[in-house]
Amino acid sequence: MFGLLFFILFTPGVSEFLCTSPDLEMSYTFCDSTAHAFMFNLTPCNIMNTDVWKATLKWIPRSDITFLQIVFSIWNDGSKVFHWKELLCSGTDDEYSVCETLKGETLVEEFDVKGLRTKFPKGNYNVVVQGFTDDSENNMVICLNFTMIVKQDAY
């Protein structure tokens, strides 16, 4: 029953189906119209009773990554239900391998995504993940818009 979430993103504006399981369905598109070289793999493709997902990221950024702030927002029925910002790279003593990646270099990283602290009720969600190379959030280096359909309540 455990599916595989895998995608390679090269085509702007095209929605791609990612995965399906009895409790989850996901697809994605880029927020902008620029082509990207990006791959993401996440297992398992389910949301119920999952504490840790295994993730692999392969990305060729379009600019140097000395500063990187991630903004993660979840929307349900037009309302923002979650918003989180995390500074991954500050340019000084950074611990993540994405930091100091140069424009055109291929970044490959494997990591765990810790399980949900919030159980999502059945419904349709938009998950927007944005990466900025400045703290004013003016220079967006990547933006992904996931559609997440939770097929059953977690209760």
matplotlib code that plots the C-alpha trace (Angstrom):
import matplotlib.pyplot as plt

x = [0.0, 3.0, 3.4, 6.3, 6.3, 8.7, 8.9, 11.2, 10.2, 11.4, 8.2, 6.7, 3.0, 2.2, 0.5, 1.9, 0.3, 2.8, 1.2, -1.8, -2.6, -5.8, -5.5, -3.6, -3.3, -0.7, 0.2, 2.3, 3.1, 5.6, 4.4, 6.2, 6.6, 10.3, 11.7, 13.4, 15.8, 14.4, 13.7, 12.1, 11.4, 9.3, 8.2, 5.8, 2.9, 0.5, -0.4, -2.0, 0.2, 3.4, 6.0, 8.9, 9.2, 12.4, 13.2, 15.7, 16.2, 18.1, 18.1, 20.2, 19.5, 19.3, 21.4, 24.0, 22.7, 24.5, 21.3, 18.1, 14.9, 12.0, 8.4, 5.9, 2.1, -0.9, -4.3, -7.7, -10.9, -9.2, -8.0, -4.4, -4.2, -0.5, 2.5, 6.1, 9.4, 12.8, 16.3, 18.3, 21.4, 22.6, 26.1, 27.9, 28.6, 25.7, 25.0, 22.9, 24.5, 22.3, 24.2, 27.0, 25.6, 26.6, 24.4, 24.4, 25.8, 23.8, 22.7, 21.8, 20.5, 18.8, 17.0, 14.1, 10.9, 9.6, 5.9, 3.0, 2.3, -1.1, -3.5, -5.2, -8.9, -10.3, -10.2, -8.3, -5.2, -2.8, 0.8, 3.0, 6.8, 8.9, 12.6, 14.1, 17.8, 17.2, 15.5, 13.1, 11.5, 12.1, 14.4, 12.5, 14.8, 12.1, 8.3, 6.3, 2.5, 1.3, -2.3, -2.8, -6.1, -6.6, -9.1, -10.0, -9.9, -7.0, -9.2]
y = [0.0, 2.3, 4.3, 6.3, 10.0, 10.9, 13.8, 15.5, 19.1, 20.6, 22.0, 25.2, 25.6, 21.9, 20.1, 16.6, 13.8, 12.6, 9.8, 8.1, 5.9, 5.0, 8.1, 10.6, 12.0, 14.6, 16.6, 19.7, 22.6, 25.5, 28.9, 30.6, 30.1, 29.4, 25.9, 24.2, 21.3, 19.6, 16.1, 15.1, 11.6, 11.0, 7.7, 6.5, 8.2, 8.3, 10.6, 8.3, 6.9, 8.2, 9.6, 9.9, 10.2, 9.5, 12.3, 12.8, 16.1, 16.8, 20.5, 22.7, 26.3, 29.3, 31.4, 31.0, 29.8, 31.7, 32.8, 30.7, 31.2, 28.7, 29.8, 27.0, 27.7, 25.4, 26.6, 24.8, 26.2, 29.5, 30.0, 29.8, 27.1, 26.9, 29.3, 28.6, 30.3, 28.7, 30.3, 27.4, 29.4, 32.7, 32.8, 32.1, 28.6, 27.0, 23.3, 22.3, 21.1, 23.3, 26.3, 27.5, 25.7, 27.7, 28.5, 25.6, 23.1, 19.9, 19.6, 16.0, 15.6, 12.8, 13.6, 12.6, 14.7, 14.3, 13.3, 15.6, 17.3, 18.2, 15.6, 16.9, 16.3, 15.0, 17.7, 19.5, 21.4, 23.7, 23.5, 26.3, 26.0, 29.1, 29.6, 33.1, 34.1, 37.3, 38.1, 40.6, 37.7, 39.6, 37.1, 33.8, 31.0, 28.3, 28.0, 24.8, 24.5, 21.1, 19.9, 17.5, 15.6, 13.9, 11.1, 10.2, 11.7, 10.8, 10.2]
z = [0.0, 0.3, -2.9, -4.2, -4.8, -7.5, -10.0, -12.3, -13.1, -16.3, -17.9, -16.6, -16.1, -16.5, -13.7, -13.1, -11.1, -8.4, -6.5, -5.1, -2.2, -0.3, 1.8, -0.3, -3.8, -4.9, -8.0, -8.5, -10.7, -10.6, -9.4, -12.2, -16.0, -16.0, -16.7, -13.8, -13.3, -10.2, -8.9, -5.7, -4.3, -1.2, 0.3, 1.3, -0.5, 2.4, 5.1, 7.7, 10.5, 8.8, 11.2, 8.9, 5.1, 3.2, 0.7, -2.1, -3.7, -6.9, -8.0, -10.3, -8.9, -11.2, -8.9, -6.2, -2.9, -0.1, 1.6, 1.5, 3.3, 2.8, 3.1, 3.5, 3.3, 3.4, 2.1, 2.5, 0.9, 0.3, 3.9, 5.0, 7.7, 8.1, 7.5, 8.4, 7.5, 8.0, 7.3, 5.9, 4.7, 6.2, 4.6, 7.8, 9.4, 7.5, 8.3, 5.2, 2.0, -0.2, 1.3, -1.0, -4.0, -7.1, -10.0, -12.4, -9.9, -9.2, -5.6, -4.5, -0.9, 1.0, 4.2, 6.5, 6.7, 10.2, 10.4, 10.7, 14.0, 12.7, 11.3, 8.1, 7.9, 4.7, 2.0, -0.7, 0.2, -1.7, -0.4, -1.6, -1.0, -1.9, -1.7, -1.5, -1.8, 0.2, 3.5, 1.8, -0.1, -3.4, -5.1, -5.5, -6.6, -6.7, -6.0, -6.1, -5.8, -4.6, -4.7, -1.9, -1.6, 1.8, 1.1, 4.7, 8.1, 10.4, 13.4]

ax = plt.figure().add_subplot(projection="3d")
ax.plot(x, y, z, "-o")
ax.set_aspect("equal")
plt.show()
